[in-house]
Amino acid sequence: MKFLPIVLSLVLLQGSAFSQKYSTPEREILKLQDQRSTGEGKLFSYLNSQDANLRYRALIALANIQDSATVGDIVPLLDDGSAKVRAAAAFALGQIGSKESQKPLAERLAKEKSKDALKRIIEALGKCGTDSALSILDSFKISPKLAELNGEIALSVARCALRGVKSQVGVSLCLRLLSDPSPEVRWKALYALWRMSPYEPLDKELEEHSNDLKKLSQEKNGEVRMHLATLLGRAKTSVSYTTLRDLARREKSTKEWRVQVQIVRSLINLIPEHSSALDEVLPWLDSQETHVTMALLGALGGIQKEHIDKAKNKDQLRQKLLALLSKTKRQSDLVKGEAIVVIGKLFPADFAFSDLLQEKKTSIRLRTKVLEGMSLIPSVEHLSIILSHVEDEEVKVAVGAWEALRKLLTPANIRKMRKEASLAFLPDLLYRRMKSSLLRDDMAVTTLVSQAAGDSSIYAILIEGGRGEQIVEELMLTSTRLSSPNDTEAMQALLETLGKIGDRKVVPVLERALLDPDKTVAVVAAASLAKITGEDYSASIPKSTEPLYTDYDWRGLERITPNQRVRMKTNRGTITLQLMKDHAPFSILSFVKLVRRGFYKGLTFHRVVPNFVIQGGDPRGDGWGGPGYSIRSEWSLVNYERGSVGLASAGKDTEGCQFFITHSPQPHLDGRYTIFGRVVQGMDVVDRIQIGDRIESVELLK
């Protein structure tokens, strides 16, 4: 499923109504990057060009290709005469992520003077460095004129933590930065600290800095309070809860919903250690801000029932949840659906929503949430109901039913249901439902059925009923109907399952998949073959493959202005985007062509994660759809800030039409998802968007 979810700086006349034409070398570099090829060494020749812009572009191309064998060719450009080129070289090394890049990056850090190049060197150390990189960053002295780079150092510590690289040095460094005069540096330091948590040395240090944390809780800057709330919810200290509680009480009177979202998530996270945290959570269920309510319900859905059962006021929580479903309450299906799931998990005795599945007026979303709630309460009745919906004529409900079935059929739940009644009917019925669902030839359904067949507990049920070999045959038959790029996710799931099952008769199917034009499919096939045969098939994976879809419409690309604006009208209001053609040319060419043909008109925002992203542009409306082709990822020297517009993907080079807009800065997405634009007007509209809201029109502004 695409989530959710940049490349070169083309030499364009900023602010001009017309862009320059691309020279032959520029076009060649762009094509090589798009094809993930060095052109038998041609790309390396541009690293020696007298034109700094061509050196820069070649480095960005290598950053996107991400081949560790190119590190030796890139390192010399850390000493290039152009600061722009040096920054690109550091970026490329960071994207490749090889540990051998740490030493040359550290050497360049000691003598670099350019702020932009320093920023990228610091960032790259976070992406590829070992724990000694943290010591390098700690000892680096920043001049007062470049004080903002302290924030980049904090983010570099966070990038190390994201890769599991943590140390006492990193903790101490970020704690020092909490007293930096810049609020931006302070929130980045807090971000790094919570990215390191849970980490015992951090918890010990936070105890000693409890007064500093209390001072930060009264900061005027919302980003600081937001990341402090997140840290307090993850740290295992005696002062975390009391500080968070005081912050929560003060925030009740503010309108900064992003801070409130992090507070409710953190309060719920602390309930296992502090059952009274539920007292602080309950008032937030009356919030008029849907984002806060949805974040709270989502967090409650992740807590274990035993922790709520220990809370003195659990009955108040029960009453408030039921009130959200009251007919007298004009709550959206969005909130009702999440409340149903939480009731299923925490108060199963009150789960009585089966009738909603039969009512014609029940929305598709509410039906899928009822099925999800049922999956949390193991019973033969719920099993039968879910199985009856995996063939639902509405594909979104069928997808929801298959997801619910996998959650229900865990070993523990199967044992529990067998004590209730015989499951002798299950192997045959399950096999027939899987077979008919595979024949539906829907990519999402095929993916989920394949994953279900690869689940050890579900496959054991099929084996028990003598249906194991038959489901393997159905999967093999299904594989003949799948093709890249539209079915890539389904192909990957199916091939992975064949490897898990381990039947040698599937070897020919897997060997054919090694030749698939999509390299990601071949990689999965090779891994599955290795599981079955014990042999190494890595040499059979193509070094590179020609993209299944390319669009080198240079005239069309050149007609798009460097800072082209787009007006997106929604039922909540209008959002104006500015496209970044300099950084993601082919992504923008694809987006503009979709806009011109009216592709986005009437589509919905199918995914909203409070204080993270809103995501839309899926023609299916469930996160599984695309435009009928995939384009390559484009990564550049642009980072995710509030209002950044990115392309959703299911992995590298699987982008299509789905896009997302960030509610807040998201450093962990940098260099992983294409950024192709930013919001220049209408962030208040972005903040109001909820799941199901509609895109009424999208148009290019002159």
Salt bridges, closest charged atoms under 4 A:
GLU26 OE2 - ARG57 NH2 2.72
ASP34 OD2 - ARG632 NH2 3.14
ASP79 OD1 - ARG108 NH1 2.77
ASP79 OD1 - LYS111 NZ 3.65
ASP80 OD1 - ARG55 NE 2.85
GLU112 OE1 - ARG86 NE 2.72
GLU112 OE1 - ARG108 NE 2.94
GLU123 OE2 - ARG120 NH1 3.08
GLU123 OE1 - LYS127 NZ 3.55
GLU123 OE2 - ARG159 NH2 3.59
ASP138 OD1 - ARG176 NH2 2.57
GLU148 OE1 - LYS115 NZ 3.51
GLU152 OE2 - LYS188 NZ 3.18
GLU184 OE2 - LYS188 NZ 2.85
GLU200 OE2 - LYS204 NZ 3.64
GLU219 OE2 - ARG186 NE 2.51
GLU223 OE2 - ARG258 NH1 3.16
ASP246 OD1 - ARG245 NE 3.43
GLU251 OE2 - ARG225 NE 2.48
GLU256 OE2 - ARG225 NH2 3.02
GLU273 OE2 - LYS236 NZ 3.76
GLU280 OE2 - ARG249 NH2 2.70
ASP286 OD2 - LYS320 NZ 2.76
ASP309 OD2 - LYS305 NZ 2.92
ASP309 OD1 - LYS314 NZ 3.85
ASP315 OD1 - ARG318 NH1 3.34
GLU338 OE2 - ARG365 NH2 3.14
GLU338 OE2 - LYS369 NZ 2.85
ASP350 OD2 - ARG318 NE 2.70
GLU372 OE1 - LYS369 NZ 3.09
GLU372 OE2 - LYS407 NZ 3.37
GLU391 OE1 - ARG433 NH1 3.49
ASP392 OD2 - ARG367 NH2 2.50
ASP428 OD2 - ARG432 NE 3.03
ASP428 OD1 - ARG467 NH2 2.17
ASP441 OD1 - ARG481 NE 2.84
ASP442 OD1 - ARG620 NH1 2.65
ASP455 OD2 - ARG406 NH2 3.82
GLU464 OE2 - ARG418 NH2 2.88
GLU473 OE2 - LYS505 NZ 3.60
GLU474 OE2 - LYS435 NZ 3.97
ASP551 OD2 - LYS593 NZ 2.73
ASP553 OD2 - LYS593 NZ 3.01
GLU558 OE2 - ARG27 NH2 3.21
ASP622 OD2 - ARG620 NH2 2.95
ASP653 OD1 - ARG36 NH2 2.55
ASP670 OD2 - ARG159 NH2 3.17
ASP684 OD2 - ARG688 NH1 3.51
ASP687 OD2 - ARG642 NH2 2.78
ASP693 OD2 - ARG572 NE 2.65
GLU699 OE2 - ARG567 NH1 2.76
